[in-house]
Amino acid sequence: MNSNIKYSSDWQDILENSIEDSKELVSYFPIDVDEIDKVVMNFPMRINRYYLSLIKNIGDPIWRQSVPDIREIDNDIFLNDPLKEKMQSPVPNTIIHRYPDRVLFIVSNRCAMYCRFCLRKRNVGHDFDISGKLIDDGIKYIRKHKNISEVILSGGDPLLLEDDAINNLLSEIRRIPHIQVVRIHTRVLCTLPQRITKNLSEILKKYQPVYVNTHFNHPDEITQEASEACARLADVGIPLGCQTVLLKGINDSPEVIKKLMRKLLMIRVKPYYLHHIDPVKGTRHFRPPIKTGLDILEKLRGFISGTGVPQYMIDLPGGGGKVPLLPEYIKDCKNGKIQVKNYEGKMFEYPSD
């Protein structure tokens, strides 16, 4: 950690004192203020001082995830909403209903750190209110549609709500008879682990089954503070998963992903997805080739426990949903047998019937 960057132990103080403009950032790093300002006019910046302290050098994996890059405002062919979330939002800005049995319930448009590769760059950090009425409308929609058995709280980051708001929201959801599972998508375990207080852990424990999917992209993000935050949730019985995003120049190598997956298992976080970054406007410079992801997955299998191998996923533009991609292990199929390549590259026969 960068010991020159000081921060409080209180999550609200850390959040309150986040860096949101170039004038503050230049006091820590020599940057091109004009370039930063041009980007921030389009896509807001927020870097809390805890996450800022993880930066070792300009251009390192933490820097690239959090500091605006002039390439974000390059003209490109990507769209603000390539997954057509707006078309699948029966309650605008709040409910996304893509799959029959579950909904994404957006309850916040703020995050502890604004990721430069964010799927929702069009919304996150911008000045619009997700009001109490919108939340109420979301609850009404979920209550009305009895085919919904799972609610996924997302945003922004749902855990930036105050404890009382989280408690009230979960209580309302749990009053709906057909809701079986609640999932929370949050990055605070990585970007603001101080948010995972004992009180918050006890609130989440009351509403089991609650699953928490978090988001670590690089081994340097797994600090002592992050480990302790994960332990607080795991110790009260909250299952933890990780949805890592494959990012060019940050984690697009087998060595980095392998190290990250092993460290996740050590802090009781199950590697869940390795997402290929969505084709969102302003993120093109983060996109590696699909072949890179397939090669990484192939180099994980057999060299790390199956518990640590995530599914490599793409989310289809136009609202087609998530689809897993796999390396090609079956090389031939004939005479009632398949030819299969193992993790060492050796060929084996296996009966196909």
Helices and strands as residue ranges (DSSP letters): H 11-16, H 22-25, H 33-42, H 49-52, H 61-66, G 70-73, G 86-88, E 95-99, E 102-106, H 132-144, E 150-154, G 158-160, H 163-174, E 181-185, H 188-191, G 193-195, H 198-206, E 210-214, G 219-221, H 224-235, E 240-246, H 254-266, E 270-276, G 284-286, H 290-300, G 306-308, E 311-316, E 321-325, E 330-334, E 337-341, E 347-351
